[in-house]
Amino acid sequence: MDHPLERLVRYGRPYRGQLGLAVAAMAVYGAANGGLVYLFRPVLNDVFAVAAAPDQGQLNVLVAAILGCAVLKGIGAYFSVYLMAGIGLSVVRDLRNELFGHVVGQSASFFARRNVGAVTSRLMNDIGQIQFVITESLGGALRAAIAVVVLAGLLFYLNARLALVCIICAPLVVYPLVRLGQRVRRNSRRVQAETARLQHISVEAFSGHRIVTAFAAAHFEGVRFRQAADRLYQVAMKVTSTLAMLPPMMEWLGALAVVGALLYGVTEVASGDVQAGDFIAFVGALLMMYEPVKKLSRVNAQVQQGMACAERVFEVLDTRSEIQDRPSAPPLARPSRDIVFDRVSFTYPDGLGEIVLRDVSFRASAGQMVAIVGLSGAGKTTLVNLLPRLYDVTSGAVRIDGVDVRDVSLASLRASIGIVTQDTVLFDDTVARNIAYAAAPAEASQAEVAARIEAAARAAHAHEFIEALPDGYGTLIGERGQRLSGGQRQRLAIARALFRNAPILILDEATSSLDTESERLVQGALARLLLDRTSFVIAHRLSTVRRADRIVVLDDGHVRETGRHEELLAKADSLYARLYSLQLFDAGRRQPAAAADASGPARRDA
């Protein structure tokens, strides 16, 4: 596997021209910096040496040269910082875009293995640290390296023997710097991991604020957060301790170099072998080298921090989804005949070998409504998740019009399927954009799209409440639609499915948590949604199940029986009849209140 730094360099290749300009600006900066130091030599040797009658013309030239070097140094510094910052921001933008697209395109099992806070931390914190490395560390290192080269050349030009005396101890500090950098890299990975843990805890607490409040668990969550914050503090202090060792080391090295120069240089000046102006210029160049050399000493540690973050980012980018398009997979034609589950078995990738579905077979003809029932944990949700390939079957096949869903493109397959779930997912956007989410045809005009949105909302019995909102269809509904009631959110989800107009529909307990009035409105919307579509409905409402053209009864991952409501009730030893007699279905609003209450809360498929 390539080194993280090599991979980052590849992201910078599109910006080679900008990098060339940045290096040129750094060269101007370094040359002007060296020029300022060198100009001390003629000022001292040629101007101050004849102080009784200084050459005014020469003084004017030197003053102009000093001012010119200062201006060039400023210009070089500005453009080198500006251009390197642009490169860093561009690389980070490209990397962040790629990481987001890669993560969003992963299968459901990817998110089952990772928490959202950790993934978000890599997208924001880790990549932000990479930006710092590119912009500040690498950019500063290039600028410092050019300055050091220019100043070192000036030192040797002024006095080669004295320069050798000053830099002879430099190699002694290289080995400790490398060792410190390795320690920084190890601890930086731990810092990022603890940062991700802290972010995960905060995301969970904020998104579950209602439960935290209802259970009076604010103190408990506060303790969890403080413990994670303490762990982050301890690891971060280890990194800080390591980084704090670098300045004293460089101070000692710089002091050693200056002392060596003074001891040797004073003798040379006293003997007349070196002019005072040359010696002052030499010491000035040596002192000006200190800051860029110190910066270079810090770069290794900073780069190691960045590489630890890059490793975490590339670890996610190297994760390949098991749900992939096959080479040259054709688009799915609009379904017109049937959908077949053919001897389907399934085991979750991280399920420790537990078989969730076993040899499941049944057929749904075009336009039929298939109800899938069973106790919690029977595998109902898992079964319908195989149709849009949120997971792939372990064995067997799911076929649409005789074509295995794995043999067609994912985009066309999922475009043919609409999904409405009990846990309605809405986005912090306007009502209109939620209804038309990712489904508005590019060729349609804005007026046509608006008309389709309103038509979908009317069909979902949502238009009336939408019109009553402060900004109508332009109202922002908050994160996960928190500004709406449960029934309103469900009707928006149904309007979204109607707008999509997919020929296949999956309803996963879409009404189980609604009150009577909300359910009445949602049931009316669902009746319209189900028209002329092949649908798979997971429901505990008998009023929904009994309307199904086919009922599939799951038990422990097996299909125990299939048929219509009346047929299954008439069978001897029917599991469906037992579920019915145990009132695991809500027998609609026709049942007495006591019977309805006895049914208990709606169950959810794990």
Secondary structure as the mmCIF struct_conf table of DSSP 4:
data_model
#
loop_
_struct_conf.conf_type_id
_struct_conf.id
_struct_conf.beg_label_comp_id
_struct_conf.beg_label_asym_id
_struct_conf.beg_label_seq_id
_struct_conf.end_label_comp_id
_struct_conf.end_label_asym_id
_struct_conf.end_label_seq_id
HELX_RH_AL_P HELX_RH_AL_P1 PRO A 4 GLY A 12
HELX_RH_3T_P HELX_RH_3T_P1 ARG A 13 TYR A 15
HELX_RH_AL_P HELX_RH_AL_P2 ARG A 16 TYR A 38
TURN_TY1_P TURN_TY1_P1 LEU A 39 LEU A 39
HELX_RH_AL_P HELX_RH_AL_P3 PHE A 40 PRO A 42
HELX_RH_PI_P HELX_RH_PI_P1 VAL A 43 VAL A 47
HELX_RH_3T_P HELX_RH_3T_P2 PHE A 48 VAL A 50
TURN_TY1_P TURN_TY1_P2 ALA A 51 ALA A 52
BEND BEND1 ALA A 53 ALA A 53
HELX_RH_AL_P HELX_RH_AL_P4 GLN A 56 VAL A 104
TURN_TY1_P TURN_TY1_P3 GLY A 105 GLY A 105
BEND BEND2 GLN A 106 GLN A 106
HELX_RH_AL_P HELX_RH_AL_P5 ALA A 108 ARG A 113
BEND BEND3 ARG A 114 ARG A 114
HELX_RH_AL_P HELX_RH_AL_P6 VAL A 116 SER A 121
HELX_RH_PI_P HELX_RH_PI_P2 ARG A 122 ASP A 126
HELX_RH_AL_P HELX_RH_AL_P7 ILE A 127 PHE A 132
HELX_RH_PI_P HELX_RH_PI_P3 VAL A 133 LEU A 138
HELX_RH_AL_P HELX_RH_AL_P8 GLY A 139 LEU A 158
HELX_RH_AL_P HELX_RH_AL_P9 ALA A 160 ILE A 167
TURN_TY1_P TURN_TY1_P4 ILE A 168 CYS A 169
HELX_RH_3T_P HELX_RH_3T_P3 ALA A 170 VAL A 173
HELX_RH_AL_P HELX_RH_AL_P10 VAL A 174 SER A 207
TURN_TY1_P TURN_TY1_P5 GLY A 208 GLY A 208
HELX_RH_AL_P HELX_RH_AL_P11 HIS A 209 ALA A 214
TURN_TY1_P TURN_TY1_P6 PHE A 215 ALA A 216
HELX_RH_AL_P HELX_RH_AL_P12 ALA A 218 ALA A 244
TURN_TY1_P TURN_TY1_P7 MET A 245 MET A 245
HELX_RH_AL_P HELX_RH_AL_P13 LEU A 246 ALA A 270
TURN_TY1_P TURN_TY1_P8 SER A 271 GLY A 272
BEND BEND4 ASP A 273 VAL A 274
HELX_RH_AL_P HELX_RH_AL_P14 ALA A 276 LEU A 317
TURN_TY1_P TURN_TY1_P9 ASP A 318 ASP A 318
HELX_LH_PP_P HELX_LH_PP_P1 THR A 319 SER A 321
BEND BEND5 GLU A 322 GLU A 322
HELX_LH_PP_P HELX_LH_PP_P2 ASP A 325 ARG A 326
TURN_TY1_P TURN_TY1_P10 PRO A 327 SER A 328
HELX_LH_PP_P HELX_LH_PP_P3 ALA A 329 PRO A 335
BEND BEND6 ARG A 337 ARG A 337
STRN STRN1 ASP A 338 THR A 347
TURN_TY1_P TURN_TY1_P11 PRO A 349 ASP A 350
BEND BEND7 GLY A 351 GLY A 351
TURN_TY1_P TURN_TY1_P12 LEU A 352 GLY A 353
STRN STRN2 ILE A 355 SER A 365
TURN_TY1_P TURN_TY1_P13 ALA A 366 GLY A 367
STRN STRN3 MET A 369 VAL A 373
BEND BEND8 LEU A 375 LEU A 375
TURN_TY1_P TURN_TY1_P14 SER A 376 GLY A 377
BEND BEND9 ALA A 378 GLY A 379
HELX_RH_AL_P HELX_RH_AL_P15 LYS A 380 ASN A 385
TURN_TY1_P TURN_TY1_P15 LEU A 386 ARG A 389
BEND BEND10 LEU A 390 TYR A 391
BEND BEND11 THR A 394 THR A 394
STRN STRN4 SER A 395 ILE A 400
TURN_TY1_P TURN_TY1_P16 ASP A 401 GLY A 402
STRN STRN5 VAL A 403 ASP A 404
HELX_RH_3T_P HELX_RH_3T_P4 VAL A 405 ASP A 407
BEND BEND12 VAL A 408 VAL A 408
HELX_RH_AL_P HELX_RH_AL_P16 LEU A 410 ALA A 415
TURN_TY1_P TURN_TY1_P17 SER A 416 SER A 416
STRN STRN6 ILE A 417 THR A 421
BEND BEND13 GLN A 422 ASP A 423
BEND BEND14 ASP A 428 ASP A 429
STRN STRN7 THR A 430 THR A 430
HELX_RH_AL_P HELX_RH_AL_P17 VAL A 431 ILE A 435
TURN_TY1_P TURN_TY1_P18 ALA A 436 ALA A 439
TURN_TY1_P TURN_TY1_P19 ALA A 442 GLU A 443
BEND BEND15 ALA A 444 ALA A 444
HELX_RH_AL_P HELX_RH_AL_P18 GLN A 446 ALA A 459
TURN_TY1_P TURN_TY1_P20 ALA A 460 HIS A 461
HELX_RH_AL_P HELX_RH_AL_P19 HIS A 463 ALA A 468
BEND BEND16 LEU A 469 LEU A 469
TURN_TY1_P TURN_TY1_P21 PRO A 470 ASP A 471
HELX_RH_3T_P HELX_RH_3T_P5 GLY A 472 GLY A 474
STRN STRN8 LEU A 476 LEU A 476
HELX_RH_3T_P HELX_RH_3T_P6 GLU A 479 GLY A 481
TURN_TY1_P TURN_TY1_P22 GLN A 482 ARG A 483
BEND BEND17 LEU A 484 LEU A 484
HELX_RH_AL_P HELX_RH_AL_P20 GLY A 486 ARG A 500
TURN_TY1_P TURN_TY1_P23 ASN A 501 ASN A 501
BEND BEND18 PRO A 503 PRO A 503
STRN STRN9 ILE A 504 ASP A 508
BEND BEND19 GLU A 509 GLU A 509
TURN_TY1_P TURN_TY1_P24 ALA A 510 SER A 513
HELX_RH_AL_P HELX_RH_AL_P21 THR A 516 LEU A 530
TURN_TY1_P TURN_TY1_P25 LEU A 531 ASP A 532
BEND BEND20 ARG A 533 ARG A 533
STRN STRN10 THR A 534 ILE A 538
STRN STRN11 ARG A 541 ARG A 541
HELX_RH_AL_P HELX_RH_AL_P22 LEU A 542 VAL A 545
TURN_TY1_P TURN_TY1_P26 ARG A 546 ARG A 547
BEND BEND21 ASP A 549 ASP A 549
STRN STRN12 ARG A 550 ASP A 555
TURN_TY1_P TURN_TY1_P27 ASP A 556 GLY A 557
STRN STRN13 HIS A 558 GLY A 563
HELX_RH_AL_P HELX_RH_AL_P23 HIS A 565 ALA A 570
BEND BEND22 LYS A 571 LYS A 571
TURN_TY1_P TURN_TY1_P28 ALA A 572 ASP A 573
HELX_RH_AL_P HELX_RH_AL_P24 LEU A 575 SER A 581
TURN_TY1_P TURN_TY1_P29 LEU A 582 GLN A 583
BEND BEND23 PHE A 585 PHE A 585
STRN STRN14 ASP A 586 ASP A 586
HELX_RH_3T_P HELX_RH_3T_P7 GLY A 588 ARG A 590
BEND BEND24 GLN A 591 GLN A 591
HELX_RH_AL_P HELX_RH_AL_P25 ALA A 593 ALA A 598
TURN_TY1_P TURN_TY1_P30 SER A 599 SER A 599
BEND BEND25 PRO A 601 PRO A 601
HELX_LH_PP_P HELX_LH_PP_P4 ALA A 602 ARG A 603
#
